[in-house]
Amino acid sequence: MEIDEFVIVALIPALYFMFIHFLSPKLHQEFKHHKNKIFSLFGGISAAYVFVDLLPKLEQAQDHIRALFQGLPNFVYSVAAPSMAFFGFMLFFGIEHLAISSQEKTKNNSNSAINSRKTFAVHLANILFINLIVGYLLRFEAELGIFALGLYAIILSLHFITLDDSMEDHYNRDYTHFGRYLAGLTPLVGWIFSIFFPENQSEGYIILAVVTGAVLFNSIKNEIPSTADSNVKIFFVAASVTAITLFIIAWLRA
């Protein structure tokens, strides 16, 4: 088995993701005094990245879908990737609703704690799946260049920070004592999978559509700021600067 330079470089962000999850309580402790402003900054960057970088990548997914599933009606290829992004969005919307409902029931009825644990298991399983795909795609992002890999790593780390904060709010000790360690290890597991199954790039980029929907939902739920003027300004400036930067990068690559 040959391990090329792209795999070695991709290990760095995989380890970075791992430590982001492992250190999440300390990070949130550092952010607590300026949480709204910092998450508004993260939200603006993430939202711009989804619309200007990730969504255009879904066009590449159409080619992979054609290669994997030949003979389907043409309209299926054009709507398949956006539909998977929508599925990812709705999947996390549904899980978030279950988490909030379970949390409210647990406050009012101690017997519903078991249901809260079940909801935690489902929520965590979906996060592990997303993290696995994120880690798996690191190798292929590395093949696009160091800048593309770095941008991918930075944006996804912002997503992980806000996601960890949400999980801690919903599940507290279950996530901080157990879940965050699994969440931190799965990008590394995904990176290992990319070594043994490098030929599955097509499947990986198809599932990237689900990741896109999940990141978009997280941006809307956790990262879009409240109505406080300062937060709105931070969000708007961060989104605008990120979008303009990505436009310039796309223009230079053309």
N, C-alpha and C positions, 0 to 999 in steps of 0.2 A: 504494500500500500504506500503510495507516494503522498507525502505531505508537502504541498507547495507553499510558496511565500504568502499567498493570500490567506491561507488557513492560519498561519502563524500570526499574521497581522490582526486577523479577526479575533484572535484569542484575547487581545487587549480590551476591546469594548465588552466582550463576554464577561471578563473579570470585573470590569467597571460596573456593569449592570448588577453583578452579584453583590458587590460591596454597597451599591446604592440601596438595595433591599436590606442587607444586613445592618446598615447604619441608619435606617429610616427613623427610628425613635430619636436619635441624637440630632438628625437633620431637622426634624420637625420641632424639636426643642429650640434649635437655633433660629428657626423661622417664626416662632410663635408670636413675637412682638410685632412682626410686619407680615403676617401670614397673608392677609388679603392682597396686599400690594405685590408680594412675591408671586403668589399664585395667579394674579392678574397678568404679570409679566410672562409667566410660564404659559398661561392660556393664550395670550396673543401670539406667542411664538409657535405654539403647537397648532393653533387653528390655521395660521398662514401656511405652515408646513403641510398640513393635510390637504388644503385646497390647491396649493401651487406645486407641490412635489409628489405627494402620495397619490392623489387622484389621477394625475397624468400617467403615473405608472400603471394604472389599471388598463390603459390602452395596450401596454405590453402584455398584460395578462390575457387579452383577447387572442393574441397570437398563440400563446401557450394553450389556451382552451381549444383552439382550432387543431393544434397538433395532437392533443390528447383525445379529443372527442370529434372525430371526423364524421361527416354525413348529417350533421344536425342542421336545422333551418338557419339561415343567415341571421335572423333577428335574435336567435339565442346567443350567438357569439357577441353581439353588441350589447346585450343587457345582462349577460351572466356575471361579469365582474362587478358592475355597479349593484346588482342584486345581492351579491355576496357581501359587499360593503354594507348595504342596508340590513342584511341579516345580522352582521356583527353589531351594528348599531342597536337593533331591536333586541338582540340577545342580551346585551349588557343593560339595556333599559329594563327588560323584564327581571333580570337578576337584581338590579338595584331596587326595583319596586318590592321584590320579595324580601330583600334585606331590611328595608325600612319598615315594611309591615311586620316582619318577624321581630324587629327591635321593639316596636310599639307593643306587640302582644306580650313580649317577655317582661316589659315594665309592669304590665297590668296583671300578669298571670305567671307565676313561677313555673307552672307545669309546662309552659310552652318553650322552656329552655332547650328541650330536645329538638324542637322544630327550628330554633335558631341555629343550633349546631348543624342541622341538615342543610339549612340555607348557606351557612358558612362553607360547608363542604362543596356545595354546588358552585358558589361564587369563587372559591379558591381554585377549583378544578378548571374553570374557564380562564382564570388568570394564568394558571400554569400552562394551559394550552397556548395562549397568546404569547407568553414568554418563550415557550419552546420554539415557536415559529420565528419570533424576533431573533433568537439566538441562531437558528438555522440559516437565516438569510444574511447573517453577518459576512459569511464567506463571499457571497455573491455581490454584496455591497462593496467589499474590499476590491473586487475585480473591476469595479467602476472607478476606483481611485481613492486615495487617502482622504481627499476632501469629502467625497460622497459618504464614505464610511464614518468620518468624524461627525458630519452633520446628522446622519442617521442615529449615531450613538448619543449625541447631545440631546436631540429632540426626544428620543425614546426615554432617556433618563429623566427628563422633566415629566414625562407622562408617568413614569414609575413612581416618582416622588409624590405626585398628587394622588395617584392610585393607592399607594401605601397609606397616605393620610386618611383617605376615605375608608379603607379596610380597618384601620385602627379605630376610627370613629364608630364603625358598625359592630366590630367584633372584639375590640380591645385586646384582652390577654390572649385569646385564641390566636390572633394574628401576630401579635408582638412576640409571643413565646414559641410559636410553632410555624405559622403560615409564612412569615417573611423569609424564613430560612429556605423553605421549599421554593418560594418565588424567586429567591436569589440564585438557587442552584439550577433552575430550569433553563435559563439562557445558555449556561455552560453545557448542559445536556444537549440543547439544540445545536450548539457549535460542534459538539462531538458527532452528532448525527450527520452534519454536513461533510464530515471527513469520510464517513463510511457510505454515504448515499449522495455523492455530488451530482449524480445524474438526475436527481429529483428536483432540479431548479424550477421546472415548470409548475409542479405541484406547489412548491413553496411560494412562488409569486402569485399563484391563484389564491392561496390562502392569505396572502398579504392583503387582499381585498377585505377579508374579515377583520384583520388587524386595523386597517384604515377606518372601518366603521367603529371599532372599539375605541380608538384614539379620538375620533370625532365626538363620540358620546362623552368621553371623559372630559374633553375640552368644554363641551356645553354644560355638563353637570357640575364639574369641580372648578373649572378654570375661568369661565366667563364671570366677570366680577359682579359685585352688587351695584346698586345705583349710586354709590358714593362717587363723587366727581373725580377724585384723585385716582381711584381704581379704574374707572372708565378710560381716563386719559392714558394710564400706563398700558392697559390692554390695547387700546387703539394704536398707540405709538409702537409697541412691540410687534403687533400684527403687521402694521404698515412697513416698518423697517425690514422685518423678515421677508415679507412678500416682495418688496423691491429688490432685496438682496438676491432672492431666488430667481426673480425675473432676469436680473443682470447675469447671473451664473448661467441660466438657460440660454441667454443671448450669446454669451461668450463661447458656449459649447456648440452653438449652431454652425 
